[in-house]
Amino acid sequence: MLHKLTTAAQMRSAALRVREALAATAQAAAEAVEELAAAKADASAVVPNTRTINGKALSGDVVLNAADVGAADAQYVDRAVQAAVTGAMEGEY
């Protein structure tokens, strides 16, 4: 009988430790959410979403094309590479 009481007490003690651990985890998660909210507020104060760069608003995803960064268009580069490969194959380069 003593063994059963000890086992029951150990189970209650283990259950209490699990409950405390879960409470600590929930508290840590709540604190993390608060920290993320504060970080988001700080970030929005640093770069307002009404600002634009090269005429592109920062309120959403920014899609850049070759002209936005001063690069050659992909079609032009493809044609130039193909011409160079063809020329190399024909011995021009």
C-alpha positions as CSV (number, residue, x, y, z in Angstrom):
1,M,0.0,0.0,0.0
2,L,2.9,2.4,0.8
3,H,4.3,1.8,-2.7
4,K,1.0,2.8,-4.3
5,L,0.9,6.0,-2.2
6,T,4.4,6.9,-3.2
7,T,3.7,6.3,-6.8
8,A,0.5,8.4,-6.6
9,A,2.4,11.2,-4.9
10,Q,5.2,11.0,-7.5
11,M,2.6,11.2,-10.3
12,R,1.0,14.2,-8.7
13,S,4.4,15.8,-8.3
14,A,5.3,15.1,-11.9
15,A,1.9,16.4,-13.1
16,L,2.5,19.6,-11.1
17,R,6.0,20.0,-12.7
18,V,4.5,19.6,-16.1
19,R,1.8,22.2,-15.3
20,E,4.4,24.6,-14.1
21,A,6.5,24.0,-17.2
22,L,3.5,24.6,-19.5
23,A,2.6,27.8,-17.6
24,A,6.2,29.0,-18.1
25,T,6.1,28.2,-21.8
26,A,2.8,30.1,-22.2
27,Q,4.2,33.1,-20.4
28,A,7.4,33.0,-22.6
29,A,5.2,32.8,-25.7
30,A,3.1,35.8,-24.5
31,E,6.3,37.8,-23.9
32,A,7.6,36.9,-27.3
33,V,4.4,38.1,-29.0
34,E,4.7,41.4,-27.1
35,E,8.3,41.8,-28.2
36,L,7.4,41.1,-31.8
37,A,4.6,43.6,-31.7
38,A,7.0,46.2,-30.2
39,A,9.6,45.4,-32.9
40,K,7.0,45.8,-35.6
41,A,6.0,49.2,-34.3
42,D,9.6,50.3,-34.1
43,A,10.2,49.1,-37.7
44,S,7.2,50.9,-39.0
45,A,8.4,54.1,-37.4
46,V,11.8,53.8,-39.1
47,V,10.6,53.4,-42.7
48,P,7.1,54.8,-43.3
49,N,5.2,52.7,-45.8
50,T,4.3,55.9,-47.7
51,R,7.9,56.4,-48.8
52,T,8.8,55.5,-52.4
53,I,12.1,54.6,-54.0
54,N,12.4,55.1,-57.7
55,G,8.7,55.6,-57.8
56,K,7.9,52.3,-56.2
57,A,5.9,52.4,-52.9
58,L,7.3,50.5,-49.9
59,S,3.8,49.6,-48.7
60,G,4.0,46.2,-50.4
61,D,6.3,43.9,-52.2
62,V,8.6,45.7,-54.6
63,V,9.2,44.1,-58.0
64,L,12.3,45.4,-59.8
65,N,13.1,45.0,-63.5
66,A,16.3,45.4,-65.4
67,A,15.7,49.1,-66.1
68,D,15.1,49.8,-62.4
69,V,18.7,48.8,-61.6
70,G,20.4,49.9,-64.9
71,A,20.9,46.3,-66.1
72,A,20.5,45.0,-69.6
73,D,17.2,43.3,-70.3
74,A,17.3,39.5,-70.2
75,Q,16.2,39.2,-73.8
76,Y,19.2,41.4,-74.9
77,V,21.6,39.4,-72.8
78,D,20.2,36.1,-74.2
79,R,20.7,37.3,-77.7
80,A,24.3,38.6,-76.9
81,V,25.2,35.3,-75.3
82,Q,23.8,33.3,-78.2
83,A,25.7,35.5,-80.7
84,A,29.0,35.0,-78.7
85,V,28.4,31.2,-78.6
86,T,27.6,31.1,-82.3
87,G,30.7,33.2,-83.1
88,A,32.9,31.1,-80.9
89,M,31.7,27.9,-82.6
90,E,32.4,29.5,-86.0
91,G,35.8,30.6,-85.0
92,E,35.1,34.3,-84.9
93,Y,36.3,34.9,-81.3
